């Protein structure tokens, strides 16, 4: 499935709103073009998110696709125990970022049929599970042209260590896939070079490389240090392959009773607890660079 085609520039965005491309871009907009001079203590009024299932709060509920999760056991630990379409047991990074900046508790899906006009003022998520990515440099250039002045680029995670990769490519012992992790590391190295290059090309802006590979890998390699017991399987079902429609109500009997002991909720997506550890850490480590 391709990235949702809605144009973010068609929104009436207040100064210094945030737009986040999960695993792509983290952007502060300045309407007057002087974003690089924002005061560190100035508040952020809005968050807009683009990306894949990591940041999808339910857009896929209203798209013709099998990549959905608006059914139990998804949302088991969400407020009201509702399966909203978030690919986890609870809140996801887009919600946590909105909370971190004191904007609102949850970031709604742009395609939510109950979305109100005022929701757009403080932000929404355009993220769609299974979304594809446009070339980074052209996307940055477009956003720079409409006022983006603070851009953070997120790295790839250690994809070889997600449960499904362990099952398919980790051998009998279900170890991390070295091939997949090496590919992610090579990509991240090139990505960091691109970020440095963009900094030189647009000197009036700030471009920051956000490393998610090492923080998540630290959780996976040292689970007890962060209060986890299981790092190689998801909570849902067997934890080896289940994701999306394979993680369903029929798997309830096999699903773990306490997701807080697990780094991964299904075979691909982290649990709410893991997100609550990672998201503030990555944001706080880079705020000084971004502001």
N, C-alpha and C positions, 0 to 999 in steps of 0.2 A: 504494500500500500504506500502511496506517495504521501509526502507531507501535506497537511491541510493547506489549501490554497488561499485562505483568507489573507488579505493584505494588512499588516499591522499599521501601516502609515495611514490607513483610512480611519483609524481611531483618533478621537480627540484626546491626546495624551498630555497630561500636565508636565511641567518641567521636572527633569530628573526622574522620570518614571523608569522602571526596570523592565527590560525584556530579556527573557532567559531562553536560550536554545539549549536544552539539556544535552550534554555531551557535545555541544557546539558553541553557543555564544551566551554571554551574560552581559547585558547592555544597559547603560544609563543614557537616557535621552536628554538633550538640552535643546529647548526651543530656540534659544538665542545664540547657540553655537559656542558658549563659553563653559561647557561642562567641565573642563579640566580645572576650573577654579572653584568648584563646589566646596563649601565648608564641610569639614569632617562631621560636624554635629547636625548638619541639615538633614531633615527627615526625607524619606522616600515615600511619595504618595501613592504609587501604583506599581504593580508587578504584572507583566505579561509573559507567558511561557509558551515556548514552542519546543517540540521534541517528540520522544517516543513514549512507550508504555510506562517508563519510569516516572513521567510527569503527567500522564493522562488521568484526569479525575472523572472521566466518563464520556468523553467525546465519542468514543467508539460505540457507546450504547446506541447512538443514532446514525451509525454508518453501516452499510452492508459489508460485513466482514465477520469471519469466525473468531477474530482476535478480540474477544470480549471477556469481561469478568464481572458482570452485573448480576451475580448469583452467588449463593453460599458455596463454599465457606469463605470466599472473599468478603472483606469487610467485617469479619467476625469480631474484631476488637475496635471497630469504628464506633463513633458515637451513635447510639441507637441500634448497634449491630446491623447496620444497613450495608448491603453490597451496592455501592454507588457507581462502580465501574473503575475504581482505583485498583491497580494490580498489586495489592498487598492486603495484609490483615487489618490495616488501619490507615493513618494519614501517610502522605507521600511527600517527597522533597519540595514540590511546588507549594504545598500547604505550609510546610515548615519555614520556607523562605519568606512567605507572606507574614507568618507569625514573627519571625526573627526581626523583620523591619517594622513590626507593630502596625501592619496595615489591616489585616483581618485574619480570622481563625482558619478559614478554608478558602482556597482559590478555586472558584467554580469552573466548570467546563463551558467553553464558548457555545457549544451546541446543546447545552442544557435547555430543554423547552420551557423551564421555569425561570430562566435568566431574566433579570430586570435591567432596564437601561442604566440604572445607577451602579450596577455591578461592574459595568465597563469602566467607570471612572477610577475605581481602585484596582482593576485588573482581572484578567481571566486567563485560563490556560487553553491554548490551541493544540496542545500535544495530542498525538494519536498513536495508539499502540500499533507497532509495525511500520511506523513512518520511515521514509527514506531521507537521505541528506543531500542537500545541494552542495556544490563546491564551496569550500569555506571562504576563499578570498573574494569571490564574486559577491557572496552574500554579505560579507563585511563591508565591501565597497558600497553596496546599495544602502545599507543601514547608516553608514557614515554620511552618505549623501543626504539623508533625511534628518541628520542631527545626532546620531550616536557618537558619544565622546568617551564613554567608559565601557570597555569591552573585555570581558573575561572569557577565555576559551577553556572549556573543560576537557580533560584528557579522557582516553578510554580507560575503563576499569580492567582489572585482571580477569578478562573474560574466560580464560582457560580454567578458572577455579569455580565458576558457577556450577551447580550440581548437574545440569544437563550435559555440560562439556565433560565433566568427570565421568559420567556414565557412558557417553558415546566415544570419548577419546582418551580416557584416563587409564585404560587397561583394567585388569582384574582387581587391582587395589583401589581403583577409582581415584587416582591421584590427579592433580591439576594437569591440564594439557599444556605442556611446555611450548608446543608449536603455537597455540593460540595466544599464550602470554607473551611469547617473543614477538609475535606479529603486533600485538598491542603496544609493546615497548618501542618497537621500530616506528610505528605510526606516531606514538607520542613524542618521540625524539624529533621527527620531521615536523610535527605540529608545533612544537615549541620553537623551532626555527622559523616557521611561518609567522608566529606571533611576534618574534623579535623583528622580523622583516617588516611587518605591518607597523610596528612602533616607529621604525625609521621612515616609512612612507607617509605616516600621518602623525607628525611630531606634536600636533596640538591635542592629541588624544592619549588615553592610557589603555594599553593592551596588556592583559594579565593572563598568564597560563595557570589554570587551576588544576592541580594534581589530585585526581581521585583514585588513581591506581594504587599508590602507596598506602593511603589511609584505609582503604577497603582491604587491601592485602594484609595489613597489620591485624585487622579484625579476624581475617580468615586463618592466619598463621598463629595467632595468639588469642583464641576465643575466651579462655578463662579470665584473661586480663581485663576484658570488657564485660564480663558477666554472662558469657554465652557458654553453652555446653556442646552444641552441634554446629559444625562449620561446613560439612561436606554434603549435607542433604537439606532439602526444603522441608517445611513443616507439613505441607499438604500431601496427603496420601503417602506413598512410599518415599517421596522426596527426591526420587531419582530422575523422573521425566515429566511429572505433572506440571502443566502450566496452562493458563487460559481455560479452554473448554474441557481439558483433561483434569483440571482441578475443580471438581464439582461436588454437589451434595452427596453423590454416591461414594465419595472418598472420605466422608466425615468420620466413619468408623476408624479409618487408618490415620487420619490427620492428628498431629500431635496436640495434646491438651493445653500446652503452654508455649505459645509462639515466642515468648520473650527469651527462651533458652536457645533459639535458633537465629542464625545470621540471615538465612534465607527463608522466605515464606513459601514460595513454590520453587521450581527448579531453575528459575531465572531471576526473580525479583527479591530484594531484601525485605526483611520484616520492618514494621514500624520502629521497633527499638533500634535496629541497625541504622535506619535513616535518621533517627533522633540523635545518634552519636555522630554520624558522618556529616550531616548537613551544616550544623552550627560550626563544626570544626573547620570545614573547608571555607565557609564564609568568613569566619573570624580571622583565619590565617591570611586572608587576602584583602581585608577591608582597607588596611593602610596603603596597600599598593594601588587599590582601585580608587581611593579618594585622595 
